């Protein structure tokens, strides 16, 4: 496994621990009645989709620059389709708790979007600095 992927996984583990601690606090206190047993499964699926997205972006970056926009669009579209499909399955299974599930999915989508964007931008900036240092 290459260094950027290892770094991403370490940061993802830190994010996971933070979300778990926040969830324990919220669902043991103020939102105790809103907890659903499906929440950890939804979080796990978001994590796998996020890792897949990151790997697709790393591979896209290593290709020719002209193919990057196409690869980026494909990766983003794949991510959104997977999230939509998983969300539809969850909503079919847990119809009576749809509002809670949708709120949780939107929260995770925003959280992971920010996390992925920051991580990928850092990776691209580091790659640019490395290339600049090699040229000098």
C-alpha positions as CSV (number, residue, x, y, z in Angstrom):
1,X,0.0,0.0,0.0
2,X,1.4,3.4,-1.0
3,X,2.1,6.3,1.4
4,X,-0.9,8.5,0.5
5,X,-3.3,5.6,1.0
6,X,-1.7,4.9,4.4
7,X,-1.9,8.5,5.4
8,X,-5.6,8.6,4.2
9,X,-6.4,5.5,6.3
10,X,-4.7,7.0,9.4
11,X,-6.7,10.2,9.0
12,X,-9.8,8.2,8.4
13,X,-9.3,6.3,11.6
14,X,-8.9,9.6,13.5
15,X,-12.1,10.8,11.9
16,X,-13.9,7.5,12.8
17,X,-12.8,7.7,16.4
18,X,-14.1,11.3,16.6
19,X,-17.4,10.4,15.0
20,X,-17.8,7.4,17.3
21,X,-17.1,9.6,20.4
22,X,-19.5,12.2,19.2
23,X,-22.1,9.5,18.5
24,X,-21.6,8.0,22.0
25,X,-22.1,11.4,23.6
26,X,-25.1,12.4,21.5
27,X,-26.9,9.0,21.5
28,X,-26.4,8.4,25.2
29,X,-27.7,11.8,26.1
30,X,-29.7,14.4,24.1
31,X,-30.6,12.1,21.1
32,X,-31.0,8.8,23.0
33,X,-34.5,8.2,21.5
34,X,-33.2,8.8,17.9
35,X,-30.6,6.0,17.8
36,X,-31.1,3.3,15.2
37,X,-29.1,0.1,15.0
38,X,-28.6,0.7,11.3
39,X,-26.4,3.8,12.0
40,X,-23.1,1.9,12.4
41,X,-23.8,0.0,9.1
42,X,-24.4,3.2,7.3
43,X,-21.2,4.7,8.7
44,X,-19.3,1.6,7.6
45,X,-20.7,1.9,4.1
46,X,-19.7,5.5,3.9
47,X,-16.2,4.6,5.0
48,X,-15.8,2.0,2.3
49,X,-17.2,4.3,-0.4
50,X,-14.8,7.0,0.8
51,X,-11.8,4.7,0.6
52,X,-12.9,3.6,-2.9
53,X,-13.3,7.2,-4.0
54,X,-9.8,8.1,-2.7
55,X,-8.2,5.2,-4.5
56,X,-9.9,6.1,-7.7
57,X,-8.7,9.7,-7.3
58,X,-5.1,8.6,-6.7
59,X,-5.2,6.4,-9.8
60,X,-6.7,9.2,-11.8
61,X,-3.9,11.6,-10.7
62,X,-1.3,9.1,-11.8
63,X,-2.7,9.0,-15.3
64,X,-2.2,11.6,-18.0
65,X,-3.4,15.1,-17.0
66,X,-5.9,15.2,-20.0
67,X,-7.7,12.2,-18.6
68,X,-8.1,13.6,-15.1
69,X,-11.4,15.5,-15.6
70,X,-13.0,12.3,-17.0
71,X,-11.6,10.2,-14.2
72,X,-12.7,12.7,-11.6
73,X,-16.2,12.8,-13.0
74,X,-16.4,9.0,-13.1
75,X,-15.2,8.8,-9.4
76,X,-17.6,11.4,-8.2
77,X,-20.5,9.9,-10.1
78,X,-19.7,6.4,-8.8
79,X,-19.6,7.7,-5.3
80,X,-22.9,9.5,-5.6
81,X,-24.6,6.4,-7.2
82,X,-23.3,4.1,-4.5
83,X,-24.5,6.4,-1.7
84,X,-27.9,6.8,-3.4
85,X,-28.2,3.0,-3.9
86,X,-27.3,2.3,-0.3
87,X,-29.6,5.0,1.0
88,X,-32.5,3.6,-1.0
89,X,-31.9,0.2,0.4
90,X,-31.8,1.6,4.0
91,X,-35.0,3.5,3.4
92,X,-36.8,0.5,2.0
93,X,-35.8,-1.6,5.1
94,X,-36.5,1.1,7.7
95,X,-39.4,3.1,6.2
96,X,-40.8,4.3,9.5
97,X,-37.5,5.9,10.5
98,X,-36.9,7.6,7.1
99,X,-36.4,11.1,8.5
100,X,-33.7,10.0,11.0
101,X,-31.9,7.9,8.3
102,X,-32.0,10.8,5.8
103,X,-30.6,13.2,8.4
104,X,-27.8,10.9,9.3
105,X,-26.9,10.2,5.6
106,X,-26.9,14.0,4.9
107,X,-24.7,14.6,7.9
108,X,-22.2,11.8,6.9
109,X,-22.3,13.0,3.2
110,X,-21.3,16.5,4.3
111,X,-18.7,15.2,6.7
112,X,-17.1,12.8,4.3
113,X,-17.2,15.3,1.4
114,X,-15.2,17.9,3.4
115,X,-12.8,15.2,4.7
116,X,-12.2,13.8,1.2
117,X,-11.8,17.2,-0.4
118,X,-9.2,18.3,2.2
119,X,-7.3,15.0,2.0
120,X,-7.2,15.0,-1.8
121,X,-6.2,18.6,-2.0
122,X,-3.3,18.0,0.5
123,X,-2.2,15.0,-1.6
124,X,-2.2,17.0,-4.8
125,X,-0.3,19.9,-3.2
126,X,2.3,17.5,-1.8
127,X,2.7,15.9,-5.2
128,X,3.2,19.3,-6.8
129,X,5.8,20.3,-4.2
130,X,7.6,17.0,-4.7
131,X,7.7,17.5,-8.4
132,X,9.0,21.1,-8.0
133,X,11.8,19.9,-5.6
134,X,12.8,17.2,-8.1
135,X,13.1,19.8,-10.9
136,X,15.4,22.1,-8.8
